[in-house]
Amino acid sequence: MKILKKRRKVVLITNMMSPYRIPLFNKIAERNEFDFKVYFMKEREFNRKWNIYYNDIKFNFSKLRGFHIPVKKKEWEIHFNMGIFLRLSLEKPDVIILGGYDSLTCWIALFYAKLFSRCTILWSGSVVFNKNHCKNHVGIRDRLKKFYIRYCDAFIAYGTKAQENLQFLGAEKNSIFRGCNVGDIDFYRNWSCVLRDKEDFILTREKYPQIIFVCVSRLIEQKGILKLLEAFKKIKKNNIILLIIGEGQQYNRLLDFCVQNGLKEKVKFIKFKQKQDIVKYYALADVFILPSLKDCFSIVVSEALASGLFTLVSKYDGAAYDLLKEGINGYIFDPYDVKDIKDKIEMVVDNFSELSNRTKISQSISTRGVDFYADKFIKAVNYTIGNKK
């Protein structure tokens, strides 16, 4: 008599229903390696305006009830879904993937996992770029993180910098599965090409200067947009324009800066756009630039590269270290150094014909797509189950 192998249950707990995560979760479910379910702490956080397309969701999921406290100054939201303990008790998963350590909900889930001997995987994007911090500063937050990490069985890192941070906090290297925190790169690669082939594209493109720079970002201090504008103020070239797409607390301040410094013709602000509209601007643009003062791993970097845009990324953004190939698909710059920003922009403009091979840029991240990321999740699950035996 044939004995059927028990099918493993895997539950992933994450903060909200981010549209850019749907392709990843779909791919994990599609691989059908285990029963997979996602618990969302909240549908949408206070500082997000994207639409959620439920018809695109092909995985099993639940939205948890709970309390949510927005911390607007830090652009962060605290989630407390007390019902997660009961949900897990009923679900009885073999593996729990925890989407971070900054929510009370994940701490409750970790407690459940240890109480009932379930495997736990931490999915983490946290980064530390200041090496002196790593050597000299171990505050209460770091102690809490180290405590949390001590009780996890494996780790999925957003990228290289996130892996380094996990190792600094005590995770063993062989238990870390380094992914690449990308968005739906196939969508952006395909649709940007389709849009550029449309008849009205050339007419629209002729309304702009020779080279279009685009920055897609929330307009908050952390994103470093003011430094970017200071750099543009110093650039004397007339064949470029900067499109800034997004909304946020700094909008009025940034707009005032442009008015006061004669940048109204050189810089245009565009309100937040949904996925199907933002790709139109990626298709239109030539160069992407993101001056983040600190970011774990910006999804928009993968979107821009997939769309064939030569990309300039801050050295304080984790995406720069996994997606950029210097001089081939982009440059890394210091967002605090206005001269460095200016020099990198002018370098791109002066050598644009050599750097603007859209097909080559798009293909530069073809092996770092959603399939690659999903594979890391599956390997991490198999690792924890194998070590539990």
N, C-alpha and C positions, 0 to 999 in steps of 0.2 A: 504494500500500500504506500503510495507516494505521500510524503509529509510536506505540506505547504509551508514555505518559509514565512515567518511573521513579517508583515509589512510595517515598516517603521513610520512613526508619526513625528512630523517636524512642525513646530510652531515658531513663527517669526513675529516679534513684537516691535513696532516702530511708531514714531510720533504722529504722522499724518499721511493722508492719501496724496502723495506727490505724483503728478502725472509722469514725470521722468523716471519713476521707479516701476511703473506698470510693465514696461517691456522686460525688465529684469525678472520680476516676479512671475510674469507669464512664461518666461524661458525656463525658470526653475521648475514650475509646474509641468510644463510641456515635456521636460526630460523624464518625468514620471519615475524618478528613482525612489521616491517615498511619498507618503501622504503629506501634502504641504498646505499649511493654512497661515494666513497673515492676520494679526490683530492690530488694528489701528487705534491709537489712543484718542485721536480726534480726526474729523474729516479734513479740516483746513485750519491752520493756525492764523492768528490775528493779522499777521503781516504778509499774508499770501493772497493773491487775487485770481489764481489760475482756475480754470474750469476743470472739473473731473468728469471724464468720459467713461461712464460705467460700462458702456457697450464694449469698450476695449479690454475690460478686465476678464481674464480667462482663468484666474486662480480663485481658490476658496478664501473668503475673508469675512471678518466681522468688525464692526465699529463698536468700541467699548464706551460705556457710559462713564462719566467721571467729572472731576473738577479741574478747571484750567485757569491758571493765573498768568496773565501776560506781564512780562517785564519789558516794557516798551523801550526804556533807555538802552537796554542790552540786546534788543531785537530777539527776545527769547521768550519761550512760554513753558511754564512748569505744569506737568501733567500728573494727575493723581487719579488713577483708575482702580479703586479698591477692589472692584469685582474681578480683577484679573486672577486673583487667588482661586476663587470659585470656578472660573472658566477653565483654568489649568487643571484643577482637581477633577472636573468632569471630562476634559479632553484626554488627560493622561498621556501627554506627549513623551516620546523617548528623548527628543532633543529640543531645547529652547534656544532660539537665536535672539539675543538681546540687542536692540538697536541703540546702543549707547549706555552711559552710566549717569546721565544727567536728569533722569526722571525718577520720581518715587515709584512709578509703575514698574520700571525695570528692577528696582531694588526689591520690590515685593515678589516679582517673578524669580529673581535669584534666590530669595529666601525659600520659596516653594521648591525650587529645583534642588537645593541642598537638603531640604527636609525630606524629600521623597526620592533622593538619589537619581535625579534626571541629569542628562548631559547638558552643558551650557556652552554656548558660543557667543562671544562678544563681537559684534559688528561695529567697528570703530573707525572714525575719521579724524579724531583729535590729533593735532600736530603741535610741536614746539620747535620754532625756528631759531630761538636764542639758545645757543649751546651753553652759555654761562648760566642760564636758568637751570638747565639740566644738571650742571655740576654743583651749583651752589644753593639752589632753592628747593626745599622739600617742605611745603606748607601743608596745612590741614587738607586742602583739596587733593594734593598729590597723595597724601596718606590714605584718603578715602578711595581714590582710584586704585592704588596699589592693593588695598584690601579687597576691592571688588574683583580685580584681575586675578588675585590669588585663588578665587573660587570659580573661575571659569576654566573650562577644559580645552578650549581652542579659540582662535581669533581669526576674524576676517578683516583685513585692513583695506582702507580706501586706496592706498598706494604706498609708495616708498617712505614718505615722511610719516605717515600714520603707523607704518610698521616700526620705524625707528622709535616713535613715541611709546608704542606698546612694549618694546624691548627695554626702554628706559624705565618703564613702570613695573618691570619684573616678568613679563611674558617671555617664555622660551621661544627661540627663533623657529624651531621645528614645529611648533604648534600654531604658527601664524601663517595664514594663507592670504597672500597679497593679491588683491584684485586691482581693478582700475575703475574708478568711480565715474563712469561715463553715462551719457543719456542715450536716447534712441538714435544712434548715429546713422543707422540705415535710412531712417526717415529723412534726416537732414541732408544726407548725401544724395539720395534719389530726388527729393523734391526741389532742392536748389538747382539741380541740373534741368529738371522739367521746367521750372520757372524761367530759367535763362533762355530756354528755347522758344518761349512764347513770343508772339509777334509784337505785343505791346511793351516787351521788356526793353528793347533798344530805345524806344521813344521815352520811356521813363528814365532810363539811365542817362540819356543825353541832357537831362535837366540838372545834372550834378557835375561837379568838377571831375578832373581826371581820376583822382584816387579818393575813394570813400572809406574812412575809418568808422567802425561801429563799436560801441561799448554797450553791452546788455548787462544791466546791474540794478540792484536796489540802490536808491540814492540816499545812502547813509554814510556816516563818517568812516566806518570800517572799510568801505570800498575804495577810498582814496581818490574820488573823482576830482576833488578840488586841486590836488597836485597835478592831475592830468590837464586840467584847464590852465594852470599856471605854465605848464610846458607849452601848450598850444599858443598861449599869449606870446611866447618868445620865438615862435616859428614864423618866418617871414614868407614862406612859400604860399602861393595863391592857388595852387592846383589841387588842394586837398580840402576836405570837409569832415567834420566829426559828428556822427549821429549818436546821441545818447538815449537809449531806450530803457525806460523804467520810471518808477515813482518812489517817493520816500521823504523822510523828514528834512533832507537837505535841499529839496527841489528849489525853494525860493532863494536860498543862499547861493546856489550854483547859478541860477538864472540871473540874479543881481550881479554876480561876478562877471558874467558874460556881457551884460549891458554896460557895466562900468569900465570894462577893458576892451571894448570894441570887437567882441567876438560874436556878435549876433549873426553875422553872415557866415562865419566859419564853423559855428557850433549850433546844431539844431537838437532840441529836446522833443522826444516822442513818448507819449504815454505808454504804460505797460501793455504788452501784446500777448495774446495767447499763442500756443505752439504753432497753429496753422498760419498765423499772421507773422510771427517772428521770423519764420523761414524765408519770407519774402525779402526781409531786410538783409539776411545772410546772403541770399542770392544776389542782391543789389550791390552789396559792399565788396571791398577788396581786402581790407585789413581789419582784424579784430584786435582790440586792446582792452586789458583788464588790470587796473592798478591797485588791486586789493592790498590793504595794509596787513590783513591776515585772513586766510581762508583755508579750510581743510582741503578741499578739492572741488573747485568750481565746475559744475556740470556744463556751464555755457562754453567752457574752453573746448570740450569735446564736440559740442554742437557746431562751433565755428570752424574747427579743423575739418570736421566731416563735410561741411559746406564748401570747403576749398579755400578758406581765408588764411592768408599768412597771419600768424597770431603772436602778439606781444603780451606776455604774462608776467605779473609781479613775482619776484623771488620768494615772496611770502604767501604764495598759493601752492598747495601741494600738487596741483595738476601740472605745474611747470616741470616737475621732475620725472613724470611718467609719460607725458604726452609730447613734450617739445623736443625737437632735435635742432639744436642751434644752427641757424643759417639755412636749414632745409625747409622747416615748416614754421619757424618762429624764432623769437629772441626772448630772453629773460632779462628783466630790468629791476632796478631798485625803485620802488614807488615813493620813497622818501626823498629821492634825489631828482629834482626837477631837471637838472642838466642831463642826467642819464636817460630820463624819459624823452627829452627833446632830441638827444643824439640818436636814440634808437628809432624814433619816428623818422627823422631825417635820413637815417641810413636806409630805411625801407623805401622811402620816396625816391632817393637817389639811385637805388638799385632795383626798382620795382619790376622792370621787365625780366630780370633774372630770378626774382623771388616769387613771381605770381603764377606759377604752374598749378592751377587748381586741382587737376587730376592727381598730381604727385603729392600735394598737400593732403588731399582727402584720403588717399591710399596709405599715408604715413601712419594712420591709427587703425587701419583695417583689422589688425590682429588684436586690438584692445577693445572690442565691442562687448555687447551684452552676453554673447556666448562665452567669451573668456571669463567674464565676471561670474556668470551662473556656475561655471565649472568650478570656481574657487569655493562657492557655497557648498556644492555637492561633495567636493573633496574634504572640506572641513567637517561636514556631517559624518562622512564615512570614517574619518580619522577619530572623531570622538566616540563613535559606536565601537570601532575596533579596539580602542584603548579601554573601553568599559568592560569588555568581555573578560 
